[in-house]
């Protein structure tokens, strides 16, 4: 008898709006840019955007 278990890929992923992209993997690279995919939410974006997200996250909200 075989038991049916959901595979990890079929589990509900975090929405890109809620995710802080803690784990990313390079999916494409060319001369001018590098694209990464978040392993948590599946969002694909340019790696420079990730750096910008980290900077914004560290920014003190009272400075604005």
N, C-alpha and C positions, 0 to 999 in steps of 0.2 A: 504494500500500500504506500502511495506517495502522498506526502503532505504538501499542500500548496502554501507557500510563504511568499509574501510580496518581496520583490527584488528591491534593492536600495534605490534604483533609478525610478521605480514606480511610486516611491513615497513622495508626499507633497513637499515641494521645495518652498523656500522662503521667498516672498515677493521682493523684487528689486528695490522697491521703495523702503522696505524695512531692513534690508541687508546692508551690512557695512563692508562686505566683500573681504572676509578674513582670509580666504584661500582662493587664489587665482592660478590659472594655467595659461601659458602662451598658446594661442591658437593660430596666429598668423603674424608674419614678420616680413617687411619689405625695406627698401632703402630709407624710406622716410618715417615709417611708423611701425608700431608693434601693437597687436591686439591681444587682449587677454579675456578669458572667460571665467566668471566667478563659479567656483565649484559648489557654492551654497544655493544661489538663486538662478544660475544659468545665464545671467546678463553678460553680454559681450561688449567691450568698450576698449578705447585706446589706453595704453598703459599710462600715458601722461595724465589722463583723467583720474586715474587711481591716485596719483601723486597729489593732484589738486584736491581730491576728496579728503585725503589725510591731512592736508594743510588746513582745510576748512574745519575739519573735526577738532583740530587742536586749537583753533582760534577761539579766544574768549568771547562769548556772546555779548558781554558788556562793552566790548570795544566798538561795536556798531552803532 
